[in-house]
């Protein structure tokens, strides 16, 4: 298990992304899957930095775990901010035109699409997003 | 992220290189804002050297497309690399914004 805990600030985004990128590479993932992990983690961390805490008051912790029974990579993203289940957000309207399309709402949708599983848990005052990636 | 701009007749070719993420997307926004402010409205986004895009980058592309349309112009994207193409497909952007295989094809449309 590897973990990284840093303040929930957008300036730390690339450090988090590099961390999971290294985990996924060490895990033997292809470049395509490494990018999927990077994307999901960017979207999740950006949400936490934007909404979880009142300015600069908390941390984000990312843990990369190896699944004992399989070659799946488990990425857990934890914060101690306001209760927020990002996964409950409504899906965007993918068929809308340029004029009608809403400029937000795609982050969580992309997490759901690139991760094989996504689970949200509120426990002990923490939000925990558990993302599971298969190698292909 | 690096951005370079060249003019081809009435069309502006904006080449974006590297990663378009939450941190770099605002730079793209201000670049495009400046270009639209100068009266440019027909834009080809050359993504041949763009390795990565997140929802923040998609938002910036959509904002640019909306501004161009409002001004009576257009934005198209070309030469999408594998990661960017996947995100365009997943997000519906591939069906919403015109996408071409190459800059040449986009310019000759």
gemmi code that builds the backbone of each chain (N, CA, C; Angstrom):
import gemmi

chains = {
    "A": [
        ("UNK", (0.849, -1.195, 0.000), (0.000, 0.000, 0.000), (0.884, 1.245, 0.000)),
        ("UNK", (0.519, 2.186, -0.850), (1.235, 3.456, -0.869), (0.226, 4.556, -0.588)),
        ("UNK", (0.666, 5.605, 0.085), (-0.284, 6.685, 0.330), (0.399, 8.044, 0.273)),
        ("UNK", (-0.417, 9.045, 0.011), (0.074, 10.418, -0.058), (-0.991, 11.315, 0.558)),
        ("UNK", (-0.580, 12.139, 1.515), (-1.525, 13.050, 2.169), (-0.976, 14.466, 2.081)),
        ("UNK", (-1.763, 15.348, 1.507), (-1.340, 16.744, 1.320), (-2.546, 17.659, 1.541)),
        ("UNK", (-2.301, 18.946, 1.790), (-3.419, 19.881, 1.898), (-4.277, 19.893, 0.628)),
        ("UNK", (-5.577, 20.074, 0.831), (-6.528, 20.107, -0.293), (-6.425, 21.435, -1.024)),
        ("UNK", (-5.346, 21.588, -1.763), (-5.126, 22.804, -2.541), (-4.862, 22.416, -3.980)),
        ("UNK", (-5.411, 23.194, -4.895), (-5.319, 22.843, -6.310), (-3.849, 22.818, -6.792)),
        ("UNK", (-2.995, 23.578, -6.088), (-1.568, 23.566, -6.430), (-0.913, 22.208, -6.207)),
        ("UNK", (-1.581, 21.339, -5.428), (-1.033, 19.993, -5.193), (-1.572, 18.961, -6.182)),
        ("UNK", (-2.428, 19.421, -7.094), (-3.091, 18.477, -8.007), (-2.102, 17.587, -8.750)),
        ("UNK", (-1.078, 18.193, -9.336), (-0.184, 17.393, -10.178), (0.662, 16.426, -9.355)),
        ("UNK", (0.924, 16.763, -8.093), (1.639, 15.833, -7.227), (0.779, 14.588, -6.972)),
        ("UNK", (-0.521, 14.807, -6.741), (-1.435, 13.674, -6.563), (-1.513, 12.845, -7.845)),
        ("UNK", (-1.621, 13.527, -8.975), (-1.759, 12.816, -10.255), (-0.490, 12.010, -10.559)),
        ("UNK", (0.679, 12.603, -10.303), (1.936, 11.864, -10.529), (2.029, 10.655, -9.617)),
        ("UNK", (1.544, 10.814, -8.400), (1.587, 9.718, -7.433), (0.774, 8.514, -7.932)),
        ("UNK", (-0.467, 8.759, -8.359), (-1.293, 7.628, -8.821), (-0.796, 7.092, -10.164)),
        ("UNK", (-0.216, 7.991, -10.953), (0.347, 7.566, -12.233), (1.481, 6.551, -11.996)),
        ("UNK", (2.355, 6.861, -11.046), (3.443, 5.936, -10.699), (2.893, 4.615, -10.165)),
        ("UNK", (1.858, 4.712, -9.314), (1.241, 3.491, -8.769), (0.712, 2.610, -9.907)),
        ("UNK", (0.007, 3.235, -10.849), (-0.609, 2.469, -11.940), (0.459, 1.855, -12.850)),
        ("UNK", (1.549, 2.590, -13.090), (2.645, 2.055, -13.908), (3.318, 0.884, -13.207)),
        ("UNK", (3.608, 1.064, -11.920), (4.233, -0.009, -11.134), (3.333, -1.240, -11.141)),
        ("UNK", (2.042, -0.998, -11.202), (1.051, -2.071, -11.203), (1.004, -2.796, -12.556)),
        ("UNK", (1.715, -2.239, -13.539), (1.768, -2.870, -14.859), (0.693, -2.410, -15.823)),
        ("UNK", (0.033, -1.305, -15.509), (-1.031, -0.816, -16.377), (-0.470, -0.244, -17.681)),
        ("UNK", (-1.261, -0.360, -18.758), (-0.914, 0.242, -20.048), (-1.009, 1.764, -19.939)),
        ("UNK", (-0.432, 2.462, -20.917), (-0.519, 3.930, -20.922), (-1.978, 4.394, -20.919)),
        ("UNK", (-2.833, 3.672, -21.642), (-4.247, 4.069, -21.689), (-4.883, 3.998, -20.300)),
        ("UNK", (-4.590, 2.917, -19.581), (-5.191, 2.775, -18.250), (-4.556, 3.736, -17.246)),
        ("UNK", (-3.245, 4.001, -17.425), (-2.593, 4.994, -16.555), (-3.316, 6.340, -16.710)),
        ("UNK", (-3.616, 6.714, -17.947), (-4.320, 7.984, -18.196), (-5.716, 7.978, -17.581)),
        ("UNK", (-6.389, 6.827, -17.625), (-7.720, 6.729, -17.008), (-7.641, 6.995, -15.509)),
        ("UNK", (-6.633, 6.414, -14.863), (-6.458, 6.605, -13.418), (-6.142, 8.077, -13.136)),
        ("UNK", (-5.264, 8.654, -13.936), (-4.908, 10.076, -13.765), (-6.159, 10.953, -13.872)),
        ("UNK", (-6.973, 10.665, -14.882), (-8.168, 11.481, -15.128), (-9.141, 11.395, -13.951)),
        ("UNK", (-9.421, 10.166, -13.508), (-10.378, 9.996, -12.407), (-9.885, 10.708, -11.147)),
        ("UNK", (-8.598, 10.600, -10.882), (-8.049, 11.218, -9.672), (-8.047, 12.742, -9.803)),
        ("UNK", (-7.727, 13.255, -10.990), (-7.803, 14.714, -11.155), (-9.220, 15.216, -10.872)),
        ("UNK", (-10.205, 14.538, -11.441), (-11.595, 14.989, -11.263), (-11.999, 14.944, -9.788)),
        ("UNK", (-11.620, 13.867, -9.099), (-12.004, 13.720, -7.686), (-11.289, 14.753, -6.815)),
        ("UNK", (-9.997, 14.915, -7.028), (-9.224, 15.853, -6.200), (-9.669, 17.298, -6.470)),
        ("UNK", (-9.947, 17.622, -7.721), (-10.416, 18.974, -8.048), (-11.722, 19.288, -7.311)),
        ("UNK", (-12.627, 18.307, -7.278), (-13.893, 18.501, -6.551), (-13.634, 18.770, -5.078)),
        ("UNK", (-12.753, 17.990, -4.484), (-12.472, 18.151, -3.049), (-11.851, 19.530, -2.788)),
        ("UNK", (-10.886, 19.902, -3.619), (-10.233, 21.213, -3.433), (-11.238, 22.356, -3.587)),
        ("UNK", (-12.235, 22.156, -4.455), (-13.187, 23.231, -4.728), (-14.303, 23.313, -3.687)),
        ("UNK", (-14.745, 22.147, -3.182), (-15.985, 22.151, -2.398), (-15.883, 21.629, -0.975)),
        ("UNK", (-14.891, 20.807, -0.656), (-14.933, 20.073, 0.622), (-14.682, 20.969, 1.838)),
        ("UNK", (-13.730, 21.866, 1.707), (-13.329, 22.650, 2.870), (-13.522, 24.135, 2.635)),
        ("UNK", (-13.681, 24.853, 3.744), (-13.561, 26.299, 3.665), (-12.054, 26.528, 3.548)),
        ("UNK", (-11.712, 27.457, 2.758), (-10.337, 27.696, 2.299), (-9.172, 27.155, 3.162)),
        ("UNK", (-8.431, 26.204, 2.580), (-7.170, 25.754, 3.155), (-7.229, 25.104, 4.522)),
        ("UNK", (-8.302, 24.419, 4.828), (-8.419, 23.874, 6.176), (-8.243, 22.376, 6.294)),
        ("UNK", (-8.035, 21.689, 5.203), (-8.006, 20.237, 5.337), (-7.089, 19.553, 4.353)),
        ("UNK", (-7.049, 18.244, 4.482), (-6.160, 17.441, 3.650), (-6.942, 16.521, 2.720)),
        ("UNK", (-6.216, 16.015, 1.750), (-6.691, 14.916, 0.917), (-5.670, 13.802, 1.090)),
        ("UNK", (-6.166, 12.591, 1.265), (-5.250, 11.456, 1.303), (-5.623, 10.475, 0.203)),
        ("UNK", (-4.611, 10.057, -0.544), (-4.844, 9.052, -1.585), (-4.057, 7.796, -1.225)),
        ("UNK", (-4.742, 6.679, -1.294), (-4.069, 5.403, -1.037), (-4.242, 4.497, -2.255)),
        ("UNK", (-3.150, 3.905, -2.694), (-3.198, 2.924, -3.783), (-3.018, 1.545, -3.172)),
        ("UNK", (-3.988, 0.685, -3.408), (-3.968, -0.644, -2.803), (-3.991, -1.702, -3.888)),
        ("UNK", (-3.299, -2.758, -3.615), (-3.360, -3.904, -4.525), (-4.462, -4.822, -4.043)),
        ("UNK", (-5.305, -5.229, -4.970), (-6.376, -6.153, -4.636), (-5.773, -7.546, -4.464)),
        ("UNK", (-5.979, -8.167, -3.306), (-5.335, -9.457, -3.012), (-5.678, -10.547, -4.022)),
        ("UNK", (-6.944, -10.578, -4.424), (-7.395, -11.702, -5.245), (-7.255, -11.480, -6.742)),
        ("UNK", (-6.888, -10.271, -7.132), (-6.865, -10.027, -8.576), (-5.797, -9.001, -8.894)),
        ("UNK", (-5.727, -8.632, -10.170), (-4.722, -7.639, -10.573), (-5.332, -6.242, -10.649)),
        ("UNK", (-6.439, -6.047, -9.942), (-7.080, -4.729, -9.958), (-6.327, -3.744, -9.071)),
        ("UNK", (-6.394, -2.475, -9.469), (-5.809, -1.404, -8.650), (-6.955, -0.678, -7.941)),
        ("UNK", (-6.812, -0.523, -6.639), (-7.829, 0.181, -5.860), (-7.244, 1.519, -5.418)),
        ("UNK", (-7.941, 2.601, -5.742), (-7.490, 3.935, -5.352), (-8.539, 4.527, -4.410)),
        ("UNK", (-8.125, 4.840, -3.201), (-9.052, 5.429, -2.227), (-8.679, 6.877, -1.971)),
        ("UNK", (-9.664, 7.749, -2.116), (-9.430, 9.187, -1.944), (-10.287, 9.644, -0.764)),
        ("UNK", (-9.607, 10.155, 0.276), (-10.310, 10.480, 1.520), (-10.126, 11.950, 1.886)),
        ("UNK", (-11.219, 12.579, 2.334), (-11.105, 13.927, 2.887), (-11.980, 14.014, 4.127)),
        ("UNK", (-11.734, 15.037, 4.939), (-12.509, 15.204, 6.181), (-13.425, 16.416, 6.077)),
        ("UNK", (-13.802, 16.752, 4.864), (-14.641, 17.934, 4.628), (-16.119, 17.629, 4.767)),
        ("UNK", (-16.920, 18.563, 4.237), (-18.374, 18.395, 4.307), (-18.804, 17.104, 3.611)),
        ("UNK", (-19.834, 16.488, 4.145), (-20.350, 15.269, 3.516), (-20.759, 15.589, 2.085)),
        ("UNK", (-20.211, 14.847, 1.146), (-20.520, 15.126, -0.257), (-20.342, 13.863, -1.094)),
        ("UNK", (-21.466, 13.355, -1.558), (-21.409, 12.182, -2.427), (-21.447, 12.654, -3.875)),
        ("UNK", (-20.249, 12.812, -4.430), (-20.158, 13.288, -5.819), (-20.874, 12.334, -6.771)),
        ("UNK", (-20.875, 11.054, -6.419), (-21.454, 10.059, -7.325), (-22.964, 10.215, -7.492)),
        ("UNK", (-23.594, 11.000, -6.589), (-25.040, 11.168, -6.695), (-25.415, 12.263, -7.699)),
        ("UNK", (-24.415, 12.947, -8.255), (-24.699, 14.035, -9.208), (-25.410, 13.483, -10.451)),
        ("UNK", (-26.373, 14.248, -10.989), (-27.082, 13.780, -12.186), (-26.146, 13.751, -13.401)),
        ("UNK", (-26.374, 12.834, -14.335), (-25.504, 12.770, -15.516), (-25.725, 13.973, -16.435)),
        ("UNK", (-24.692, 14.395, -17.167), (-24.865, 15.511, -18.101), (-25.672, 15.082, -19.328)),
        ("UNK", (-26.220, 16.055, -20.030), (-26.945, 15.782, -21.268), (-25.944, 15.704, -22.417)),
        ("UNK", (-25.556, 14.485, -22.770), (-24.508, 14.299, -23.779), (-24.966, 14.654, -25.185)),
        ("UNK", (-26.280, 14.749, -25.376), (-26.786, 14.996, -26.732), (-27.015, 16.481, -27.013)),
        ("UNK", (-26.761, 17.347, -26.016), (-27.036, 18.782, -26.201), (-26.081, 19.401, -27.224)),
        ("UNK", (-26.559, 20.481, -27.860), (-25.730, 21.204, -28.830), (-24.759, 22.125, -28.090)),
        ("UNK", (-23.823, 22.696, -28.829), (-22.860, 23.641, -28.247), (-23.595, 24.755, -27.498)),
        ("UNK", (-24.669, 25.274, -28.099), (-25.399, 26.388, -27.489), (-26.075, 25.976, -26.182)),
        ("UNK", (-26.610, 24.744, -26.145), (-27.419, 24.324, -24.995), (-26.630, 23.586, -23.932)),
        ("UNK", (-25.457, 23.135, -24.288), (-24.716, 22.276, -23.355), (-24.238, 23.056, -22.142)),
        ("UNK", (-24.453, 22.469, -20.965), (-23.986, 23.064, -19.716), (-22.472, 22.901, -19.634)),
        ("UNK", (-21.768, 23.938, -19.137), (-20.306, 23.860, -19.106), (-19.770, 23.028, -17.935)),
        ("UNK", (-20.630, 22.614, -17.019), (-20.135, 21.816, -15.895), (-20.670, 20.397, -15.909)),
        ("UNK", (-20.376, 19.678, -14.826), (-21.008, 18.376, -14.622), (-20.359, 17.179, -15.285)),
        ("UNK", (-19.216, 17.380, -15.925), (-18.600, 16.253, -16.629), (-17.607, 15.458, -15.776)),
        ("UNK", (-17.065, 16.072, -14.736), (-16.007, 15.428, -13.960), (-16.407, 14.081, -13.382)),
        ("UNK", (-17.527, 14.082, -12.656), (-17.980, 12.844, -12.015), (-18.390, 11.815, -13.067)),
        ("UNK", (-19.004, 12.317, -14.130), (-19.397, 11.429, -15.223), (-18.163, 10.695, -15.779)),
        ("UNK", (-17.064, 11.428, -15.959), (-15.843, 10.796, -16.487), (-15.264, 9.788, -15.486)),
        ("UNK", (-15.319, 10.114, -14.185), (-14.850, 9.151, -13.169), (-15.599, 7.829, -13.341)),
        ("UNK", (-16.920, 7.940, -13.435), (-17.749, 6.735, -13.557), (-17.426, 5.936, -14.818)),
        ("UNK", (-17.091, 6.655, -15.888), (-16.838, 5.967, -17.152), (-15.467, 5.309, -17.224)),
        ("UNK", (-14.445, 5.900, -16.624), (-13.098, 5.321, -16.758), (-12.772, 4.313, -15.656)),
        ("UNK", (-13.420, 4.450, -14.483), (-13.196, 3.468, -13.417), (-14.170, 2.305, -13.620)),
        ("UNK", (-13.735, 1.093, -13.262), (-14.627, -0.056, -13.405), (-15.681, -0.059, -12.305)),
        ("UNK", (-15.295, 0.459, -11.135), (-16.259, 0.605, -10.044), (-15.941, 1.893, -9.292)),
        ("UNK", (-16.980, 2.544, -8.784), (-16.789, 3.729, -7.949), (-17.775, 3.639, -6.790)),
        ("UNK", (-17.268, 3.765, -5.565), (-18.123, 3.666, -4.378), (-17.846, 4.853, -3.471)),
        ("UNK", (-18.924, 5.377, -2.898), (-18.771, 6.483, -1.941), (-19.179, 6.003, -0.558)),
        ("UNK", (-18.384, 6.402, 0.436), (-18.697, 6.036, 1.808), (-18.446, 7.235, 2.710)),
        ("UNK", (-19.423, 7.544, 3.577), (-19.225, 8.579, 4.593), (-19.042, 7.854, 5.916)),
        ("UNK", (-17.899, 8.015, 6.537), (-17.599, 7.229, 7.738), (-16.671, 8.028, 8.642)),
        ("UNK", (-17.017, 8.129, 9.924), (-16.157, 8.792, 10.903), (-15.804, 10.218, 10.516)),
        ("UNK", (-16.783, 10.933, 9.939), (-16.541, 12.322, 9.554), (-15.700, 12.475, 8.292)),
        ("UNK", (-15.540, 11.386, 7.557), (-14.736, 11.454, 6.328), (-15.549, 11.025, 5.101)),
        ("UNK", (-15.212, 11.651, 3.978), (-15.714, 11.177, 2.682), (-14.676, 10.240, 2.110)),
        ("UNK", (-15.093, 9.075, 1.702), (-14.148, 8.144, 1.079), (-14.679, 7.699, -0.277)),
        ("UNK", (-13.915, 8.020, -1.311), (-14.267, 7.586, -2.670), (-13.327, 6.443, -3.027)),
        ("UNK", (-13.918, 5.304, -3.310), (-13.113, 4.112, -3.613), (-13.278, 3.789, -5.100)),
        ("UNK", (-12.192, 3.862, -5.836), (-12.223, 3.615, -7.282), (-11.448, 2.348, -7.597)),
        ("UNK", (-12.034, 1.521, -8.419), (-11.386, 0.248, -8.766), (-11.141, 0.203, -10.275)),
        ("UNK", (-9.920, -0.131, -10.615), (-9.529, -0.187, -12.035), (-9.006, -1.574, -12.374)),
        ("UNK", (-9.553, -2.166, -13.407), (-8.965, -3.393, -13.946), (-7.892, -2.995, -14.944)),
        ("UNK", (-6.932, -3.913, -15.217), (-5.829, -3.553, -16.125), (-6.298, -3.187, -17.535)),
        ("UNK", (-7.416, -3.769, -17.980), (-7.882, -3.407, -19.328), (-9.387, -3.514, -19.413)),
    ],
    "B": [
        ("UNK", (1.516, 23.138, -20.440), (0.798, 23.341, -21.706), (1.432, 24.491, -22.480)),
        ("UNK", (1.613, 24.287, -23.776), (2.100, 25.366, -24.642), (1.075, 25.629, -25.734)),
        ("UNK", (0.899, 26.894, -26.047), (-0.072, 27.270, -27.079), (0.635, 28.088, -28.149)),
        ("UNK", (0.458, 27.712, -29.409), (0.980, 28.555, -30.484), (-0.140, 28.834, -31.492)),
        ("UNK", (-0.047, 29.991, -32.115), (-1.135, 30.449, -32.980), (-0.581, 30.853, -34.342)),
        ("UNK", (-1.250, 30.425, -35.416), (-0.900, 30.927, -36.749), (-2.184, 31.177, -37.532)),
        ("UNK", (-2.050, 32.034, -38.526), (-3.235, 32.396, -39.302), (-3.139, 31.745, -40.669)),
        ("UNK", (-4.219, 31.137, -41.107), (-4.276, 30.563, -42.446), (-5.490, 31.165, -43.133)),
        ("UNK", (-5.254, 32.168, -43.964), (-6.342, 32.917, -44.599), (-7.259, 33.496, -43.514)),
        ("UNK", (-8.535, 33.098, -43.507), (-9.474, 33.652, -42.524), (-9.525, 32.824, -41.236)),
        ("UNK", (-8.779, 31.735, -41.214), (-8.881, 30.800, -40.090), (-7.663, 30.893, -39.189)),
        ("UNK", (-7.927, 30.787, -37.890), (-6.852, 30.789, -36.916), (-6.579, 29.340, -36.499)),
        ("UNK", (-5.318, 28.928, -36.592), (-4.962, 27.582, -36.147), (-4.264, 27.708, -34.791)),
        ("UNK", (-4.918, 27.182, -33.763), (-4.377, 27.259, -32.402), (-3.890, 25.860, -32.013)),
        ("UNK", (-2.567, 25.716, -31.854), (-2.001, 24.408, -31.499), (-1.751, 24.351, -29.999)),
        ("UNK", (-2.277, 23.308, -29.376), (-2.146, 23.153, -27.928), (-1.332, 21.886, -27.656)),
        ("UNK", (-0.301, 22.068, -26.853), (0.655, 20.986, -26.624), (0.700, 20.662, -25.129)),
        ("UNK", (0.809, 19.363, -24.792), (0.987, 18.978, -23.387), (-0.298, 18.521, -22.722)),
        ("UNK", (-0.588, 19.101, -21.582), (-1.743, 18.674, -20.791), (-2.702, 19.838, -20.563)),
        ("UNK", (-3.986, 19.561, -20.804), (-5.013, 20.567, -20.567), (-5.807, 20.096, -19.353)),
        ("UNK", (-5.387, 20.567, -18.173), (-6.028, 20.112, -16.943), (-6.565, 21.298, -16.140)),
        ("UNK", (-6.953, 21.023, -14.907), (-7.537, 22.070, -14.065), (-6.580, 23.254, -13.914)),
        ("UNK", (-5.269, 22.963, -13.860), (-4.294, 24.026, -13.650), (-3.989, 24.823, -14.914)),
        ("UNK", (-3.969, 24.149, -16.061), (-3.559, 24.846, -17.280), (-4.727, 25.401, -18.098)),
        ("UNK", (-5.927, 24.885, -17.895), (-7.069, 25.324, -18.707), (-7.301, 26.849, -18.658)),
        ("UNK", (-7.122, 27.495, -17.496), (-7.330, 28.961, -17.472), (-6.418, 29.724, -18.441)),
        ("UNK", (-5.224, 29.177, -18.692), (-4.299, 29.810, -19.642), (-4.889, 29.750, -21.062)),
        ("UNK", (-5.483, 28.605, -21.387), (-6.153, 28.465, -22.682), (-7.318, 29.446, -22.775)),
        ("UNK", (-8.096, 29.548, -21.682), (-9.253, 30.463, -21.664), (-8.825, 31.900, -21.963)),
        ("UNK", (-7.757, 32.340, -21.301), (-7.381, 33.743, -21.494), (-6.794, 33.976, -22.881)),
        ("UNK", (-6.077, 32.954, -23.396), (-5.561, 33.058, -24.773), (-6.719, 33.205, -25.766)),
        ("UNK", (-7.723, 32.343, -25.616), (-8.849, 32.374, -26.545), (-9.646, 33.675, -26.402)),
        ("UNK", (-9.807, 34.106, -25.165), (-10.518, 35.362, -24.912), (-9.854, 36.513, -25.669)),
        ("UNK", (-8.510, 36.543, -25.600), (-7.756, 37.577, -26.300), (-7.965, 37.504, -27.808)),
        ("UNK", (-7.951, 36.285, -28.344), (-8.101, 36.105, -29.791), (-9.508, 36.501, -30.257)),
        ("UNK", (-10.526, 36.071, -29.491), (-11.894, 36.464, -29.850), (-12.049, 37.986, -29.732)),
        ("UNK", (-11.370, 38.549, -28.740), (-11.411, 39.999, -28.536), (-10.841, 40.761, -29.724)),
        ("UNK", (-9.927, 40.117, -30.456), (-9.346, 40.749, -31.646), (-10.221, 40.533, -32.888)),
        ("UNK", (-11.370, 39.883, -32.682), (-12.295, 39.705, -33.794), (-12.179, 38.371, -34.508)),
        ("UNK", (-11.303, 37.495, -34.021), (-11.190, 36.169, -34.640), (-12.449, 35.370, -34.318)),
        ("UNK", (-12.963, 34.610, -35.304), (-14.138, 33.798, -34.984), (-14.133, 32.420, -35.642)),
        ("UNK", (-13.180, 32.178, -36.535), (-13.095, 30.850, -37.139), (-11.795, 30.213, -36.641)),
        ("UNK", (-11.935, 29.186, -35.791), (-10.775, 28.636, -35.114), (-10.662, 27.129, -35.324)),
        ("UNK", (-9.453, 26.701, -35.671), (-9.136, 25.266, -35.728), (-8.221, 24.969, -34.549)),
        ("UNK", (-8.652, 24.066, -33.674), (-7.812, 23.672, -32.537), (-7.012, 22.438, -32.944)),
        ("UNK", (-5.708, 22.610, -33.027), (-4.817, 21.515, -33.422), (-4.340, 20.808, -32.156)),
        ("UNK", (-4.861, 19.578, -31.945), (-4.540, 18.827, -30.727), (-3.541, 17.695, -31.001)),
        ("UNK", (-2.786, 17.824, -32.098), (-1.826, 16.769, -32.467), (-0.796, 16.470, -31.390)),
        ("UNK", (-0.490, 17.461, -30.564), (0.489, 17.247, -29.491), (-0.128, 17.411, -28.109)),
        ("UNK", (-1.454, 17.291, -28.049), (-2.120, 17.331, -26.741), (-2.213, 15.899, -26.209)),
        ("UNK", (-1.598, 15.668, -25.049), (-1.520, 14.296, -24.514), (-2.670, 13.939, -23.597)),
        ("UNK", (-3.267, 14.964, -22.999), (-4.208, 14.703, -21.899), (-5.213, 15.836, -21.803)),
        ("UNK", (-6.466, 15.492, -21.587), (-7.486, 16.509, -21.327), (-8.413, 15.989, -20.231)),
        ("UNK", (-8.806, 16.884, -19.315), (-9.770, 16.519, -18.269), (-11.032, 17.346, -18.481)),
        ("UNK", (-11.988, 17.229, -17.554), (-13.242, 17.982, -17.712), (-12.987, 19.490, -17.733)),
        ("UNK", (-11.921, 19.935, -17.053), (-11.602, 21.370, -17.068), (-11.236, 21.816, -18.488)),
        ("UNK", (-10.484, 20.986, -19.203), (-10.128, 21.290, -20.592), (-11.353, 21.261, -21.498)),
        ("UNK", (-12.229, 20.273, -21.270), (-13.450, 20.186, -22.074), (-14.301, 21.440, -21.876)),
        ("UNK", (-14.380, 21.885, -20.627), (-15.144, 23.089, -20.326), (-14.591, 24.288, -21.112)),
        ("UNK", (-13.258, 24.395, -21.153), (-12.631, 25.510, -21.874), (-12.912, 25.438, -23.367)),
        ("UNK", (-12.878, 24.230, -23.911), (-13.165, 24.040, -25.345), (-14.625, 24.422, -25.633)),
        ("UNK", (-15.526, 24.009, -24.725), (-16.946, 24.329, -24.903), (-17.181, 25.837, -24.824)),
        ("UNK", (-16.523, 26.473, -23.861), (-16.681, 27.929, -23.720), (-16.209, 28.630, -25.005)),
        ("UNK", (-15.075, 28.175, -25.557), (-14.565, 28.758, -26.802), (-15.552, 28.533, -27.946)),
        ("UNK", (-16.108, 27.323, -28.008), (-17.062, 27.003, -29.086), (-18.314, 27.865, -28.963)),
        ("UNK", (-18.777, 28.081, -27.735), (-19.966, 28.914, -27.515), (-19.696, 30.363, -27.956)),
        ("UNK", (-18.513, 30.875, -27.596), (-18.171, 32.258, -27.957), (-18.083, 32.418, -29.468)),
        ("UNK", (-17.444, 31.444, -30.130), (-17.311, 31.511, -31.588), (-18.679, 31.494, -32.253)),
        ("UNK", (-19.547, 30.602, -31.777), (-20.894, 30.498, -32.363), (-21.674, 31.794, -32.185)),
        ("UNK", (-21.558, 32.359, -30.981), (-22.284, 33.599, -30.693), (-21.822, 34.729, -31.606)),
        ("UNK", (-20.544, 34.641, -32.059), (-19.990, 35.679, -32.940), (-20.197, 35.334, -34.418)),
        ("UNK", (-20.926, 34.232, -34.669), (-21.165, 33.822, -36.052), (-20.027, 33.025, -36.651)),
        ("UNK", (-19.143, 32.519, -35.814), (-18.005, 31.726, -36.288), (-18.117, 30.276, -35.875)),
        ("UNK", (-16.965, 29.607, -35.750), (-16.985, 28.190, -35.391), (-15.652, 27.775, -34.783)),
        ("UNK", (-15.710, 26.686, -34.024), (-14.496, 26.064, -33.495), (-14.534, 24.592, -33.886)),
        ("UNK", (-13.455, 24.088, -34.439), (-13.377, 22.652, -34.664), (-12.073, 22.134, -34.064)),
        ("UNK", (-12.003, 20.823, -33.880), (-10.834, 20.202, -33.261), (-10.241, 19.194, -34.231)),
        ("UNK", (-8.922, 19.040, -34.219), (-8.358, 18.052, -35.127), (-7.141, 17.334, -34.564)),
        ("UNK", (-6.871, 16.179, -35.192), (-5.711, 15.349, -34.874), (-5.698, 14.919, -33.403)),
        ("UNK", (-6.825, 14.363, -32.949), (-6.927, 13.948, -31.547), (-6.064, 12.705, -31.288)),
        ("UNK", (-5.247, 12.774, -30.258), (-4.443, 11.614, -29.850), (-5.304, 10.707, -28.972)),
        ("UNK", (-4.806, 9.492, -28.712), (-5.677, 8.441, -28.152), (-6.414, 8.846, -26.870)),
        ("UNK", (-5.704, 9.432, -25.907), (-6.362, 9.773, -24.639), (-7.438, 10.826, -24.865)),
        ("UNK", (-7.086, 11.838, -25.655), (-8.017, 12.945, -25.909), (-9.231, 12.446, -26.704)),
        ("UNK", (-8.979, 11.571, -27.658), (-10.074, 11.015, -28.459), (-11.047, 10.243, -27.569)),
        ("UNK", (-10.494, 9.467, -26.645), (-11.343, 8.692, -25.741), (-12.242, 9.610, -24.912)),
        ("UNK", (-11.657, 10.684, -24.360), (-12.432, 11.614, -23.530), (-13.490, 12.342, -24.381)),
        ("UNK", (-13.148, 12.665, -25.622), (-14.128, 13.284, -26.525), (-15.293, 12.320, -26.797)),
        ("UNK", (-14.965, 11.046, -26.981), (-16.014, 10.062, -27.252), (-16.905, 9.871, -26.028)),
        ("UNK", (-16.281, 9.698, -24.855), (-17.048, 9.449, -23.627), (-17.969, 10.616, -23.283)),
        ("UNK", (-17.489, 11.837, -23.505), (-18.213, 13.022, -23.057), (-19.237, 13.536, -24.065)),
        ("UNK", (-19.285, 12.921, -25.244), (-20.197, 13.392, -26.277), (-19.643, 14.568, -27.069)),
        ("UNK", (-18.431, 15.021, -26.742), (-17.841, 16.154, -27.468), (-17.564, 15.812, -28.929)),
        ("UNK", (-17.258, 14.544, -29.195), (-16.952, 14.133, -30.571), (-18.165, 14.318, -31.482)),
        ("UNK", (-19.370, 14.267, -30.865), (-20.581, 14.441, -31.664), (-21.046, 15.895, -31.655)),
        ("UNK", (-20.530, 16.676, -30.713), (-21.018, 18.045, -30.539), (-20.175, 19.071, -31.302)),
        ("UNK", (-18.847, 18.845, -31.300), (-17.920, 19.762, -31.961), (-17.372, 19.045, -33.197)),
        ("UNK", (-17.245, 19.737, -34.345), (-16.659, 19.064, -35.513), (-15.222, 18.613, -35.219)),
        ("UNK", (-14.929, 17.351, -35.572), (-13.589, 16.794, -35.338), (-13.038, 16.294, -36.670)),
        ("UNK", (-11.807, 16.687, -36.980), (-11.166, 16.265, -38.229), (-9.881, 15.503, -37.923)),
        ("UNK", (-9.469, 14.680, -38.902), (-8.260, 13.875, -38.702), (-6.988, 14.721, -38.707)),
        ("UNK", (-7.003, 15.807, -39.484), (-5.785, 16.618, -39.593), (-6.145, 18.093, -39.732)),
        ("UNK", (-5.156, 18.949, -39.507), (-5.356, 20.395, -39.680), (-5.718, 20.690, -41.137)),
        ("UNK", (-5.017, 20.022, -42.063), (-5.249, 20.241, -43.498), (-6.711, 19.962, -43.845)),
        ("UNK", (-7.225, 18.857, -43.318), (-8.613, 18.492, -43.596), (-9.566, 19.548, -43.021)),
        ("UNK", (-9.247, 20.017, -41.832), (-10.103, 21.040, -41.205), (-10.091, 22.331, -42.019)),
        ("UNK", (-8.928, 22.691, -42.551), (-8.809, 23.946, -43.305), (-9.480, 23.862, -44.672)),
        ("UNK", (-9.586, 22.659, -45.216), (-10.148, 22.520, -46.563), (-11.642, 22.221, -46.546)),
        ("UNK", (-12.256, 22.272, -45.366), (-13.678, 21.925, -45.280), (-14.539, 22.991, -45.923)),
    ],
}
model = gemmi.Model(1)
for chain_id, residues in chains.items():
    chain = gemmi.Chain(chain_id)
    for i, (resn, *xyz) in enumerate(residues, 1):
        res = gemmi.Residue()
        res.name, res.seqid = resn, gemmi.SeqId(i, " ")
        for name, pos in zip(("N", "CA", "C"), xyz):
            atom = gemmi.Atom()
            atom.name, atom.element = name, gemmi.Element(name[0])
            atom.pos, atom.b_iso = gemmi.Position(*pos), 0.0
            res.add_atom(atom)
        chain.add_residue(res)
    model.add_chain(chain)
structure = gemmi.Structure()
structure.add_model(model)
structure.setup_entities()
